[in-house]
Amino acid sequence: MNESAPSRLSLFVETKSWPLEVPFAITGYTFHSFDAVIVTLTDEQGRRGIGEGLGVYYLGDMPATMIEQIERVRGRIEAGISREELLDVLPRGGARNAVDCALWDLEARRAGKPVWALIDGQPKPHALTTTFTLSAGEPATMAEVARRFVSPEPPSAAARAAAKSNADLIHGAHALKLKLTDDARNAERVRAVRAAAPEARIIVDANQGFTVESFRALLPALQETGVELVEQPFPKDRDDWLVGLDSPIPLAADESVQDRHDLEKMVGLVQVVNIKLDKCGGLTEALAIVERGRELGFDLMVGNMSGSSWSMAPAFIVGQHCRVVDLDGPLYLSEDREPAVRYADGMIDCADEVWGSGRERI
């Protein structure tokens, strides 16, 4: 991953709010929009690199703080910072993600080839099976959505006309991710979705919402319905609850692993690590997690904090190394970038033209 020689850069920072037509519920939060910071870096030859970051809401990593972090080091960035130097200048989080991805995009422009081709040993990306996420809600509602998601038949013309977002057009899904809550209806939710989607792979995400007792009480329903993975069952500051848990279903760490420095503490406690560029602070750090995670014996998952196709494209590169892919974020927005990542037959595909193509945008 050799970088081009640094040169003077011009930095432009802006925000973009992505409204949701339908609120999205997880443990402790209901989202009505997702707000992004967009970084554009322009070099002395007029070549531009763009990166998008959404931050980490549960850490207070929001657009205002992200912009403040970037502005604080504007001079250092505009002097021609490298991606490796950026790791020491900005903390992990959405601000560094946006700048790091802009640097990768700019480097691709300078090299005249796509970002993936700049990464040592990175194969040409191919389409990946992705999960499609069901917001926590009434069991019957979740079952109805799951039934639509896995239907092999595309929506009718009337349904397309009435669609509020691209999520209303999902069909042919092979894998579902269920957001659960901290109430007593999770078993009912999982059973309802399984009845509606008997062939789908199912993972569940607690978003830190379980206790040891509630998790053990839910386990029979999870085993009965063939759930393949439980993501972040406990609060991120209670990893000790995982000691001796001996779960019959594999566990994944999300909030408990922000970057590569959190990996070793999770050895023996979870089997899977969820990599998100907004958590770890960019594609550079995400690739470091891939390398170190493999060394420590973890299976890998790639996720997202929502965002447009500009957020999914660098994560799609990481997804080429992962057993579990969760990159459906743009589908729940009321609009997306063009060109956009493509969803079809339960898969995500990302052409080089979406982001990091090595060619100038028109």
TORKE-649267 format. One record per residue (C-alpha): residue number from 1; residue in three letters; x, z, y. Coordinates in nm, 2 decimals. Example, Ala and Ser with C-alpha at 12.3 -4.5 7.8 and 13.67 -1.06 7.14 Angstrom:
NODE,1,ala,1.23,0.78,-0.45
NODE,2,ser,1.37,0.71,-0.11
//
This chain:
NODE,1,met,0.00,0.00,0.00
NODE,2,asn,0.26,-0.10,0.25
NODE,3,glu,0.14,-0.11,0.61
NODE,4,ser,0.22,-0.36,0.89
NODE,5,ala,0.46,-0.25,1.16
NODE,6,pro,0.27,-0.05,1.42
NODE,7,ser,0.20,-0.20,1.76
NODE,8,arg,0.00,-0.10,2.07
NODE,9,leu,-0.38,-0.08,2.00
NODE,10,ser,-0.69,-0.06,2.21
NODE,11,leu,-0.94,0.20,2.09
NODE,12,phe,-1.32,0.17,2.14
NODE,13,val,-1.56,0.43,2.01
NODE,14,glu,-1.94,0.41,2.00
NODE,15,thr,-2.23,0.57,1.81
NODE,16,lys,-2.51,0.42,1.61
NODE,17,ser,-2.83,0.59,1.49
NODE,18,trp,-2.98,0.46,1.17
NODE,19,pro,-3.35,0.58,1.16
NODE,20,leu,-3.53,0.64,0.84
NODE,21,glu,-3.88,0.51,0.80
NODE,22,val,-3.94,0.78,0.53
NODE,23,pro,-3.78,1.13,0.56
NODE,24,phe,-3.52,1.20,0.30
NODE,25,ala,-3.52,1.56,0.15
NODE,26,ile,-3.25,1.75,-0.04
NODE,27,thr,-3.18,2.12,-0.08
NODE,28,gly,-3.19,2.28,0.26
NODE,29,tyr,-3.22,1.96,0.47
NODE,30,thr,-3.47,1.68,0.55
NODE,31,phe,-3.31,1.38,0.72
NODE,32,his,-3.50,1.16,0.97
NODE,33,ser,-3.20,0.95,1.07
NODE,34,phe,-2.83,0.92,1.01
NODE,35,asp,-2.59,0.90,1.30
NODE,36,ala,-2.26,0.71,1.27
NODE,37,val,-1.95,0.68,1.48
NODE,38,ile,-1.81,0.33,1.50
NODE,39,val,-1.44,0.28,1.58
NODE,40,thr,-1.30,-0.06,1.69
NODE,41,leu,-0.92,-0.11,1.71
NODE,42,thr,-0.79,-0.42,1.88
NODE,43,asp,-0.42,-0.52,1.87
NODE,44,glu,-0.22,-0.71,2.12
NODE,45,gln,-0.30,-1.04,1.96
NODE,46,gly,-0.67,-0.97,1.99
NODE,47,arg,-0.73,-0.90,1.62
NODE,48,arg,-0.99,-0.63,1.56
NODE,49,gly,-1.05,-0.37,1.29
NODE,50,ile,-1.38,-0.18,1.25
NODE,51,gly,-1.46,0.15,1.07
NODE,52,glu,-1.78,0.35,1.04
NODE,53,gly,-1.80,0.73,0.98
NODE,54,leu,-2.10,0.96,0.94
NODE,55,gly,-1.93,1.29,0.90
NODE,56,val,-2.02,1.59,0.68
NODE,57,tyr,-2.35,1.74,0.81
NODE,58,tyr,-2.31,2.07,0.61
NODE,59,leu,-1.97,2.14,0.78
NODE,60,gly,-2.10,2.06,1.13
NODE,61,asp,-1.90,1.73,1.13
NODE,62,met,-2.14,1.55,1.36
NODE,63,pro,-2.09,1.25,1.60
NODE,64,ala,-2.02,1.46,1.91
NODE,65,thr,-1.74,1.66,1.73
NODE,66,met,-1.61,1.34,1.57
NODE,67,ile,-1.57,1.17,1.90
NODE,68,glu,-1.41,1.47,2.05
NODE,69,gln,-1.15,1.47,1.77
NODE,70,ile,-1.08,1.10,1.82
NODE,71,glu,-1.05,1.13,2.20
NODE,72,arg,-0.81,1.42,2.16
NODE,73,val,-0.56,1.19,1.99
NODE,74,arg,-0.65,0.86,2.17
NODE,75,gly,-0.30,0.83,2.30
NODE,76,arg,-0.14,0.87,1.96
NODE,77,ile,-0.38,0.62,1.80
NODE,78,glu,-0.33,0.36,2.08
NODE,79,ala,0.05,0.39,2.05
NODE,80,gly,0.01,0.22,1.71
NODE,81,ile,-0.05,0.49,1.45
NODE,82,ser,0.00,0.42,1.08
NODE,83,arg,-0.25,0.53,0.81
NODE,84,glu,-0.01,0.78,0.67
NODE,85,glu,0.06,0.93,1.01
NODE,86,leu,-0.32,0.95,1.07
NODE,87,leu,-0.34,1.20,0.78
NODE,88,asp,-0.15,1.45,0.98
NODE,89,val,-0.31,1.37,1.32
NODE,90,leu,-0.68,1.41,1.23
NODE,91,pro,-0.84,1.65,0.99
NODE,92,arg,-1.04,1.53,0.69
NODE,93,gly,-1.39,1.42,0.78
NODE,94,gly,-1.59,1.15,0.95
NODE,95,ala,-1.36,1.09,1.25
NODE,96,arg,-1.06,1.02,1.03
NODE,97,asn,-1.27,0.80,0.80
NODE,98,ala,-1.38,0.58,1.09
NODE,99,val,-1.02,0.54,1.22
NODE,100,asp,-0.86,0.50,0.88
NODE,101,cys,-1.11,0.22,0.78
NODE,102,ala,-1.06,0.05,1.11
NODE,103,leu,-0.68,0.05,1.04
NODE,104,trp,-0.74,-0.10,0.70
NODE,105,asp,-0.96,-0.37,0.84
NODE,106,leu,-0.71,-0.45,1.11
NODE,107,glu,-0.43,-0.46,0.86
NODE,108,ala,-0.63,-0.71,0.65
NODE,109,arg,-0.67,-0.93,0.96
NODE,110,arg,-0.30,-0.92,1.02
NODE,111,ala,-0.22,-1.01,0.66
NODE,112,gly,-0.49,-1.27,0.64
NODE,113,lys,-0.62,-1.13,0.31
NODE,114,pro,-0.89,-0.88,0.21
NODE,115,val,-0.83,-0.51,0.21
NODE,116,trp,-0.85,-0.48,-0.17
NODE,117,ala,-0.56,-0.73,-0.20
NODE,118,leu,-0.34,-0.49,0.01
NODE,119,ile,-0.37,-0.21,-0.25
NODE,120,asp,-0.11,-0.20,-0.52
NODE,121,gly,-0.27,-0.25,-0.86
NODE,122,gln,-0.62,-0.30,-0.72
NODE,123,pro,-0.81,-0.57,-0.91
NODE,124,lys,-1.05,-0.81,-0.74
NODE,125,pro,-1.37,-0.60,-0.70
NODE,126,his,-1.67,-0.69,-0.92
NODE,127,ala,-2.04,-0.58,-0.91
NODE,128,leu,-2.11,-0.22,-1.02
NODE,129,thr,-2.41,-0.04,-1.17
NODE,130,thr,-2.52,0.21,-0.90
NODE,131,thr,-2.76,0.49,-0.91
NODE,132,phe,-3.07,0.48,-0.69
NODE,133,thr,-3.16,0.81,-0.53
NODE,134,leu,-3.50,0.98,-0.54
NODE,135,ser,-3.56,1.22,-0.26
NODE,136,ala,-3.68,1.57,-0.37
NODE,137,gly,-4.06,1.59,-0.35
NODE,138,glu,-4.38,1.62,-0.55
NODE,139,pro,-4.32,1.54,-0.91
NODE,140,ala,-4.59,1.28,-0.92
NODE,141,thr,-4.45,1.11,-0.61
NODE,142,met,-4.10,1.11,-0.76
NODE,143,ala,-4.24,0.96,-1.08
NODE,144,glu,-4.42,0.69,-0.89
NODE,145,val,-4.10,0.59,-0.71
NODE,146,ala,-3.89,0.60,-1.03
NODE,147,arg,-4.14,0.37,-1.20
NODE,148,arg,-4.11,0.12,-0.92
NODE,149,phe,-3.73,0.15,-0.91
NODE,150,val,-3.69,0.06,-1.28
NODE,151,ser,-3.96,-0.20,-1.29
NODE,152,pro,-3.80,-0.54,-1.40
NODE,153,glu,-4.06,-0.72,-1.19
NODE,154,pro,-3.97,-0.78,-0.82
NODE,155,pro,-4.23,-0.66,-0.56
NODE,156,ser,-4.52,-0.89,-0.48
NODE,157,ala,-4.54,-1.08,-0.16
NODE,158,ala,-4.78,-0.82,-0.02
NODE,159,ala,-4.55,-0.53,-0.12
NODE,160,arg,-4.26,-0.71,0.05
NODE,161,ala,-4.46,-0.75,0.37
NODE,162,ala,-4.56,-0.39,0.37
NODE,163,ala,-4.21,-0.26,0.29
NODE,164,lys,-4.08,0.00,0.55
NODE,165,ser,-3.72,-0.02,0.43
NODE,166,asn,-3.51,-0.20,0.16
NODE,167,ala,-3.58,0.10,-0.07
NODE,168,asp,-3.93,-0.02,-0.11
NODE,169,leu,-3.79,-0.34,-0.26
NODE,170,ile,-3.57,-0.17,-0.53
NODE,171,his,-3.64,-0.29,-0.88
NODE,172,gly,-3.45,-0.33,-1.20
NODE,173,ala,-3.26,0.00,-1.17
NODE,174,his,-3.06,0.12,-1.47
NODE,175,ala,-2.95,0.46,-1.32
NODE,176,leu,-3.14,0.72,-1.11
NODE,177,lys,-3.01,1.01,-0.92
NODE,178,leu,-3.27,1.29,-0.86
NODE,179,lys,-3.23,1.52,-0.56
NODE,180,leu,-3.36,1.86,-0.67
NODE,181,thr,-3.43,2.17,-0.46
NODE,182,asp,-3.40,2.55,-0.48
NODE,183,asp,-3.77,2.60,-0.58
NODE,184,ala,-3.93,2.64,-0.93
NODE,185,arg,-4.06,2.28,-0.98
NODE,186,asn,-3.74,2.11,-1.08
NODE,187,ala,-3.82,2.10,-1.45
NODE,188,glu,-4.15,1.94,-1.37
NODE,189,arg,-3.97,1.68,-1.14
NODE,190,val,-3.72,1.58,-1.41
NODE,191,arg,-3.98,1.55,-1.68
NODE,192,ala,-4.21,1.34,-1.46
NODE,193,val,-3.93,1.10,-1.37
NODE,194,arg,-3.82,1.07,-1.74
NODE,195,ala,-4.18,0.99,-1.84
NODE,196,ala,-4.19,0.72,-1.57
NODE,197,ala,-3.84,0.58,-1.65
NODE,198,pro,-3.78,0.64,-2.03
NODE,199,glu,-3.48,0.40,-2.05
NODE,200,ala,-3.29,0.49,-1.73
NODE,201,arg,-2.97,0.69,-1.71
NODE,202,ile,-3.05,1.01,-1.50
NODE,203,ile,-2.82,1.24,-1.31
NODE,204,val,-2.94,1.52,-1.09
NODE,205,asp,-2.80,1.66,-0.77
NODE,206,ala,-2.86,2.02,-0.67
NODE,207,asn,-2.67,2.00,-0.34
NODE,208,gln,-2.55,2.36,-0.39
NODE,209,gly,-2.91,2.48,-0.45
NODE,210,phe,-2.89,2.65,-0.79
NODE,211,thr,-2.80,3.00,-0.90
NODE,212,val,-2.65,3.07,-1.24
NODE,213,glu,-2.99,3.20,-1.35
NODE,214,ser,-3.20,2.91,-1.22
NODE,215,phe,-2.95,2.66,-1.37
NODE,216,arg,-2.97,2.82,-1.71
NODE,217,ala,-3.35,2.82,-1.69
NODE,218,leu,-3.35,2.45,-1.61
NODE,219,leu,-3.10,2.35,-1.88
NODE,220,pro,-3.36,2.30,-2.16
NODE,221,ala,-3.55,2.05,-1.95
NODE,222,leu,-3.23,1.87,-1.85
NODE,223,gln,-3.13,1.84,-2.21
NODE,224,glu,-3.47,1.75,-2.33
NODE,225,thr,-3.49,1.46,-2.08
NODE,226,gly,-3.13,1.34,-2.15
NODE,227,val,-2.98,1.41,-1.81
NODE,228,glu,-2.62,1.29,-1.82
NODE,229,leu,-2.47,1.48,-1.52
NODE,230,val,-2.54,1.77,-1.29
NODE,231,glu,-2.38,1.73,-0.95
NODE,232,gln,-2.28,2.04,-0.75
NODE,233,pro,-2.51,2.30,-0.90
NODE,234,phe,-2.37,2.60,-0.70
NODE,235,pro,-2.27,2.67,-0.34
NODE,236,lys,-1.92,2.53,-0.26
NODE,237,asp,-1.79,2.89,-0.19
NODE,238,arg,-1.91,3.01,-0.53
NODE,239,asp,-1.70,2.81,-0.77
NODE,240,asp,-1.64,3.13,-0.96
NODE,241,trp,-2.00,3.09,-1.09
NODE,242,leu,-1.87,2.80,-1.30
NODE,243,val,-1.62,3.02,-1.49
NODE,244,gly,-1.75,3.06,-1.84
NODE,245,leu,-2.07,2.86,-1.77
NODE,246,asp,-2.01,2.64,-2.08
NODE,247,ser,-2.27,2.38,-1.97
NODE,248,pro,-2.37,2.14,-2.25
NODE,249,ile,-2.42,1.88,-1.97
NODE,250,pro,-2.11,1.75,-1.77
NODE,251,leu,-2.08,1.89,-1.42
NODE,252,ala,-1.96,1.71,-1.11
NODE,253,ala,-1.80,1.87,-0.80
NODE,254,asp,-1.92,1.72,-0.46
NODE,255,glu,-1.91,1.98,-0.18
NODE,256,ser,-1.65,2.18,-0.37
NODE,257,val,-1.39,1.90,-0.35
NODE,258,gln,-1.33,1.76,0.00
NODE,259,asp,-0.99,1.59,-0.06
NODE,260,arg,-0.70,1.58,-0.31
NODE,261,his,-0.59,1.93,-0.22
NODE,262,asp,-0.91,2.08,-0.37
NODE,263,leu,-0.87,1.91,-0.71
NODE,264,glu,-0.65,2.16,-0.90
NODE,265,lys,-0.88,2.45,-0.84
NODE,266,met,-1.16,2.27,-1.03
NODE,267,val,-0.96,2.19,-1.34
NODE,268,gly,-1.15,2.34,-1.64
NODE,269,leu,-1.46,2.41,-1.42
NODE,270,val,-1.61,2.05,-1.38
NODE,271,gln,-1.55,1.72,-1.56
NODE,272,val,-1.63,1.48,-1.27
NODE,273,val,-1.53,1.47,-0.90
NODE,274,asn,-1.74,1.29,-0.64
NODE,275,ile,-1.53,1.10,-0.39
NODE,276,lys,-1.68,1.04,-0.05
NODE,277,leu,-1.49,0.87,0.23
NODE,278,asp,-1.66,1.09,0.50
NODE,279,lys,-1.56,1.40,0.32
NODE,280,cys,-1.20,1.32,0.25
NODE,281,gly,-1.13,1.12,0.57
NODE,282,gly,-1.10,0.76,0.47
NODE,283,leu,-1.00,0.50,0.22
NODE,284,thr,-0.64,0.61,0.22
NODE,285,glu,-0.72,0.97,0.11
NODE,286,ala,-0.99,0.84,-0.13
NODE,287,leu,-0.73,0.63,-0.32
NODE,288,ala,-0.50,0.94,-0.33
NODE,289,ile,-0.79,1.14,-0.49
NODE,290,val,-0.83,0.86,-0.75
NODE,291,glu,-0.46,0.88,-0.84
NODE,292,arg,-0.44,1.26,-0.85
NODE,293,gly,-0.78,1.30,-1.01
NODE,294,arg,-0.68,1.08,-1.30
NODE,295,glu,-0.36,1.27,-1.35
NODE,296,leu,-0.56,1.60,-1.38
NODE,297,gly,-0.80,1.44,-1.63
NODE,298,phe,-1.11,1.42,-1.42
NODE,299,asp,-1.37,1.14,-1.45
NODE,300,leu,-1.44,1.00,-1.11
NODE,301,met,-1.76,0.93,-0.91
NODE,302,val,-1.79,0.76,-0.57
NODE,303,gly,-2.07,0.86,-0.34
NODE,304,asn,-2.17,0.83,0.03
NODE,305,met,-2.31,1.03,0.32
NODE,306,ser,-2.55,0.73,0.38
NODE,307,gly,-2.44,0.47,0.64
NODE,308,ser,-2.46,0.10,0.67
NODE,309,ser,-2.28,-0.17,0.46
NODE,310,trp,-1.97,-0.10,0.67
NODE,311,ser,-1.96,0.24,0.50
NODE,312,met,-2.04,0.11,0.15
NODE,313,ala,-1.77,-0.17,0.15
NODE,314,pro,-1.46,0.06,0.15
NODE,315,ala,-1.63,0.29,-0.10
NODE,316,phe,-1.71,-0.01,-0.32
NODE,317,ile,-1.33,-0.06,-0.35
NODE,318,val,-1.30,0.31,-0.47
NODE,319,gly,-1.59,0.25,-0.70
NODE,320,gln,-1.39,0.00,-0.91
NODE,321,his,-1.20,0.31,-1.04
NODE,322,cys,-1.51,0.53,-1.11
NODE,323,arg,-1.73,0.60,-1.40
NODE,324,val,-2.03,0.69,-1.18
NODE,325,val,-2.12,0.49,-0.87
NODE,326,asp,-2.37,0.62,-0.61
NODE,327,leu,-2.37,0.37,-0.33
NODE,328,asp,-2.73,0.30,-0.24
NODE,329,gly,-2.72,0.45,0.12
NODE,330,pro,-2.81,0.14,0.32
NODE,331,leu,-3.13,0.09,0.12
NODE,332,tyr,-3.30,0.39,0.29
NODE,333,leu,-3.22,0.28,0.65
NODE,334,ser,-3.47,0.08,0.85
NODE,335,glu,-3.20,-0.18,0.91
NODE,336,asp,-2.85,-0.27,0.80
NODE,337,arg,-2.55,-0.49,0.90
NODE,338,glu,-2.52,-0.86,0.84
NODE,339,pro,-2.37,-0.97,0.62
NODE,340,ala,-2.47,-0.68,0.40
NODE,341,val,-2.38,-0.55,0.05
NODE,342,arg,-2.61,-0.70,-0.21
NODE,343,tyr,-2.83,-0.50,-0.45
NODE,344,ala,-2.98,-0.69,-0.75
NODE,345,asp,-3.05,-0.60,-1.12
NODE,346,gly,-2.96,-0.24,-1.07
NODE,347,met,-2.62,-0.33,-0.93
NODE,348,ile,-2.43,-0.33,-0.60
NODE,349,asp,-2.20,-0.62,-0.51
NODE,350,cys,-1.99,-0.65,-0.19
NODE,351,ala,-1.85,-0.98,-0.07
NODE,352,asp,-1.52,-0.96,0.12
NODE,353,glu,-1.71,-1.09,0.43
NODE,354,val,-1.90,-0.76,0.46
NODE,355,trp,-1.60,-0.57,0.58
NODE,356,gly,-1.22,-0.60,0.54
NODE,357,ser,-1.22,-0.97,0.47
NODE,358,gly,-0.90,-1.05,0.65
NODE,359,arg,-1.09,-1.29,0.87
NODE,360,glu,-1.22,-1.25,1.22
NODE,361,arg,-1.60,-1.18,1.25
NODE,362,ile,-1.80,-1.44,1.42
//
